[in-house]
Amino acid sequence: MSTTMLAIVVGVLVVFAGWAIGVYNGLVQARNRFKNAFAQIDVQLKRRYDLIPNLVETAKGYMKHERETLEAVIAARNQAFAAANAAAAAPTDGAAMRALAGAEGALRGVLSRLMVVVEQYPDLKANQNMMQLQEEIASTENRIAFARQAYNDEVMAYNTRREVFPSSLIASMFNFAAAQSLELESDAERQAPQVRF
C-alpha cells in the first residue's frame, strides 16, 4: 500500500470519526436540553404540590361538610407527586410520562371541583389567604403550561435529531432512547382550573 493511499484512508477515517463525534455530542446536548426542560416542569409541579396542602388547610375551617372533596384533593396531589418523581427519574420512560399525565389530569379535575365548592362558601371565598392561594395556583398553572410547551419542543427537537439519517446510526449504536412528550390526555385537561375571586 502506498503512502498516498494510506494517507487517504487515514484522512477518511479521521473525517468519519470527527463526524461521528459531532453527531454523538449533538445528541447528548439535545438529550440534556429536554431533561433540563423537564426539570423546569418539575419545579413548577412541586410548587403547585406545595401550595395544595395550604389551600386545603385554609378551606378546612370553612368547609366542615366537604371532607370528601378535601381528601380527594390531597389523595390526587400525592398521586401526582409520586408520578412526577417517577417521571423526573426517567424522562425517557413513556409509561412514567403517561402516568404523570394521567395523575396530573386527575389532580386538575379535583382542583376544579374544589374551586366549584369554594364558590358555595362566601366567607371562604372572601378569605385573604384563600384568595392569595388561588392566585398563586392560577399563576403556577400558567407556568406549568409554558414549561410543558418548552419541554415538548425540546423533546421534538431531540427525537427528530435521533431519527434523521445518518445521525440515526449513531443514536442506535449508543442507545439514545426516544423521549416521551408530556401530552394532556383529554380536552377537559386542556382547560385551566377555574379560579374565581
C-alpha positions in Angstrom: 0.0 0.0 0.0 1.4 3.3 -1.0 1.9 6.2 1.3 -0.7 8.3 -0.6 -3.3 5.6 -0.3 -2.6 5.2 3.4 -2.9 9.0 3.9 -6.3 8.9 2.1 -7.6 6.0 4.2 -6.4 7.8 7.4 -7.9 11.0 6.3 -11.3 9.4 5.6 -11.2 7.7 9.0 -10.4 11.0 10.7 -13.2 12.7 8.9 -15.6 9.9 9.8 -14.5 9.9 13.4 -15.0 13.7 13.6 -18.4 13.4 12.1 -19.4 10.6 14.5 -18.1 12.6 17.5 -20.0 15.7 16.4 -23.3 13.7 15.9 -22.8 12.0 19.3 -22.2 15.3 21.0 -25.2 16.9 19.4 -27.4 14.0 20.6 -26.1 14.4 24.1 -26.7 18.1 24.0 -30.3 17.6 22.7 -31.0 15.0 25.4 -29.7 17.3 28.1 -31.9 20.1 26.9 -35.0 18.1 27.1 -34.1 16.8 30.5 -33.5 20.3 31.7 -36.8 21.3 30.2 -38.5 18.6 32.2 -36.7 19.8 35.3 -38.4 23.2 34.8 -41.8 21.5 34.7 -40.8 19.5 37.8 -40.0 22.8 39.6 -43.4 24.2 38.8 -45.2 21.0 39.7 -43.5 20.9 43.1 -44.5 24.5 43.6 -48.2 23.5 43.0 -47.9 20.4 45.1 -46.6 22.6 48.0 -49.5 25.1 47.6 -52.2 22.5 47.6 -52.0 21.5 51.3 -52.1 25.2 52.3 -55.2 25.6 50.1 -56.9 22.5 51.8 -55.9 23.7 55.3 -57.4 27.2 54.6 -60.6 25.6 53.2 -60.9 23.1 56.0 -62.0 25.6 58.6 -64.9 26.8 56.4 -65.9 23.6 54.6 -66.7 21.2 57.5 -69.2 19.2 55.3 -66.8 18.9 52.4 -64.3 16.4 53.9 -64.6 14.0 51.0 -63.6 16.7 48.5 -60.7 17.9 50.6 -59.4 14.3 51.0 -59.8 13.7 47.2 -57.6 16.8 46.6 -54.9 15.5 48.9 -55.0 12.0 47.5 -54.8 13.3 43.9 -51.9 15.6 44.9 -50.0 12.7 46.5 -50.5 10.5 43.4 -49.4 13.3 41.1 -46.4 14.0 43.3 -45.3 10.3 43.1 -45.9 10.2 39.4 -43.8 13.4 38.9 -40.9 11.9 40.9 -41.0 8.7 38.8 -41.1 10.8 35.6 -38.2 13.0 36.8 -36.1 9.9 37.5 -36.7 8.6 33.9 -38.0 11.3 31.5 -37.4 8.9 28.6 -39.8 6.3 30.1 -43.0 6.6 28.1 -45.0 4.8 30.8 -43.8 7.2 33.5 -44.7 10.2 31.4 -48.2 8.8 30.6 -48.7 8.1 34.4 -47.7 11.7 35.1 -50.1 13.0 32.5 -52.9 10.8 34.0 -52.2 11.8 37.6 -52.0 15.5 36.6 -55.3 15.2 34.8 -56.9 13.7 37.9 -55.4 16.4 40.1 -56.6 19.1 37.8 -60.1 17.6 38.0 -60.3 17.5 41.8 -58.9 21.0 42.0 -61.6 22.2 39.6 -64.2 20.5 41.8 -62.7 22.2 44.9 -63.0 25.6 43.3 -66.6 25.0 42.5 -67.3 24.0 46.1 -65.4 27.1 47.3 -67.9 29.2 45.4 -70.6 27.9 47.8 -68.8 29.4 50.8 -68.8 33.2 50.6 -66.7 33.6 53.8 -64.1 31.3 52.4 -64.2 32.9 49.0 -63.5 36.3 50.6 -60.7 34.9 52.9 -57.5 36.8 52.1 -55.3 33.6 52.4 -57.7 31.7 50.1 -57.6 34.5 47.5 -53.8 34.6 47.6 -53.5 30.8 47.3 -56.0 30.7 44.4 -54.0 33.4 42.6 -50.7 31.6 43.2 -52.1 28.3 41.9 -53.5 30.1 38.8 -50.1 31.6 38.2 -48.4 28.3 38.7 -50.8 26.6 36.2 -49.6 29.2 33.6 -46.0 28.5 34.4 -46.6 24.7 34.1 -48.2 25.2 30.7 -45.3 27.3 29.4 -42.8 24.8 30.9 -44.7 21.9 29.3 -44.6 23.6 25.9 -40.8 24.2 26.2 -40.3 20.6 27.2 -42.4 19.2 24.3 -40.4 21.5 21.9 -37.1 20.1 23.2 -38.4 16.5 23.0 -39.5 17.1 19.4 -36.0 18.5 18.5 -34.2 15.6 20.3 -36.4 12.9 18.7 -36.1 14.5 15.3 -32.3 14.6 15.7 -32.1 11.0 16.7 -34.4 9.8 14.0 -32.9 11.5 10.9 -30.4 9.7 8.8 -27.4 9.5 9.2 -27.4 10.5 12.9 -29.9 7.7 13.5 -27.0 5.3 13.0 -25.1 6.9 15.9 -28.2 7.1 18.0 -28.9 3.4 17.6 -25.3 2.4 18.2 -25.2 4.3 21.5 -28.8 3.6 22.6 -30.2 7.1 22.6 -33.8 6.2 23.6 -36.8 8.2 22.3 -38.1 10.9 24.6 -41.8 11.0 25.5 -43.6 14.3 25.3 -46.0 15.3 28.1 -49.4 15.4 26.4 -52.7 16.2 28.0 -55.0 13.2 27.8 -58.3 14.9 27.3 -59.9 18.2 26.2 -61.0 18.8 29.8 -57.4 18.8 30.9 -56.5 21.4 28.4 -58.6 23.9 30.3 -57.0 25.7 33.3 -58.8 25.2 36.6 -61.3 27.9 37.1 -60.2 30.2 39.9 -62.7 32.9 40.7 -62.4 35.7 43.2 
